[in-house]
Amino acid sequence: MADPVQLFTIREAALLLHVPDGWLRKKVSARSVPHTRLGKHVRFTSDHLKQIVAAGEACLPNPSVPSQGLSTRARRVRRAAADERAVA
């Protein structure tokens, strides 16, 4: 006999994901997170929770690729200084 799959309710899944129940309910209603429906009941497997976490991961910037690293104000000041030099 196959091992039974562990299923989590919305409340249990929200606790494991450290998110509010309401947030997870909205995502289920919008069908934007993987889940299983058993009749009217919504359940999550461990794989579903892993997919939700993976979908929310953000890529970190690559430090070997130089970025502007300047604020809008700093870029504006540099541009103005370059313009003054061009005029002079």
Secondary structure, 3 states (H helix, E strand, C coil): CCCCCCCECHHHHHHHHCCCHHHHHHHHHCCCCCCEEECCEEEECHHHHHHHHHHCCCCCCCCCCCCCCCCHHHHHHHHHHHHHHHHC
